[in-house]
């Protein structure tokens, strides 16, 4: 297991200390769980990334035409 030393601002440290009655082990467990959850949220699954890019590209394409132009109507918006 690897270790990281964290520096917390006073308010955060005091909140954790109060919440867990000063039990350092409980504070460490809480922080580990919170970091793991956040990392899972931001870790990108290649399949999800492809779906997001396809969706974004389609949305950008549909928004690229000017309203009232023929290309805008062909894209299914407006006309």
C-alpha positions as CSV (number, residue, x, y, z in Angstrom):
1,X,0.0,0.0,0.0
2,X,1.2,3.5,-0.8
3,X,0.8,6.5,1.4
4,X,0.0,10.2,0.7
5,X,0.2,12.9,3.2
6,X,-2.6,15.5,2.8
7,X,-2.6,19.0,4.1
8,X,-6.1,20.2,4.9
9,X,-7.3,23.7,5.6
10,X,-8.2,24.4,9.2
11,X,-12.0,24.3,8.6
12,X,-11.9,21.0,6.8
13,X,-9.7,19.4,9.4
14,X,-11.8,20.7,12.3
15,X,-15.0,19.4,10.6
16,X,-13.5,15.9,10.2
17,X,-12.2,15.9,13.7
18,X,-15.6,16.9,15.1
19,X,-17.5,14.5,12.9
20,X,-15.4,11.5,13.8
21,X,-14.7,12.5,17.4
22,X,-11.0,12.8,16.7
23,X,-10.6,9.2,15.6
24,X,-7.8,9.3,13.0
25,X,-8.6,5.8,11.7
26,X,-12.2,6.8,11.0
27,X,-11.1,10.0,9.3
28,X,-8.6,8.1,7.1
29,X,-11.3,5.5,6.1
30,X,-13.7,8.3,5.2
31,X,-11.1,10.2,3.1
32,X,-10.1,6.9,1.3
33,X,-13.8,6.2,0.5
34,X,-14.4,9.7,-0.8
35,X,-11.3,9.7,-3.0
36,X,-12.2,6.3,-4.4
37,X,-15.8,7.4,-5.3
38,X,-14.5,10.6,-7.0
39,X,-11.9,8.7,-9.0
40,X,-14.5,6.2,-10.2
41,X,-16.6,9.1,-11.3
42,X,-13.9,10.7,-13.4
43,X,-12.3,7.5,-14.7
44,X,-13.4,7.2,-18.3
45,X,-14.7,4.0,-19.8
46,X,-13.7,4.0,-23.5
47,X,-17.3,2.9,-24.5
48,X,-18.8,5.9,-22.5
49,X,-16.3,8.2,-24.1
50,X,-17.3,7.1,-27.7
51,X,-21.0,7.5,-26.8
52,X,-20.3,11.0,-25.4
53,X,-18.3,12.1,-28.5
54,X,-21.0,10.8,-30.9
55,X,-23.7,12.7,-29.0
56,X,-21.6,15.9,-28.8
57,X,-20.7,15.7,-32.4
58,X,-24.3,15.3,-33.5
59,X,-25.5,18.1,-31.2
60,X,-22.8,20.4,-32.5
61,X,-23.7,19.5,-36.1
62,X,-27.3,20.3,-35.6
63,X,-26.5,23.6,-33.9
64,X,-24.0,24.7,-36.6
65,X,-26.6,25.8,-39.2
66,X,-28.2,29.3,-39.1
67,X,-31.9,29.5,-38.5
68,X,-33.8,30.1,-41.8
69,X,-31.1,28.6,-44.0
70,X,-31.8,25.5,-46.1
71,X,-29.0,23.6,-44.5
72,X,-30.6,24.3,-41.1
73,X,-34.0,22.9,-42.3
74,X,-32.3,19.8,-43.8
75,X,-30.8,19.0,-40.4
76,X,-34.4,18.6,-39.1
77,X,-34.6,22.0,-37.3
78,X,-36.7,24.9,-38.4
79,X,-38.4,24.1,-41.6
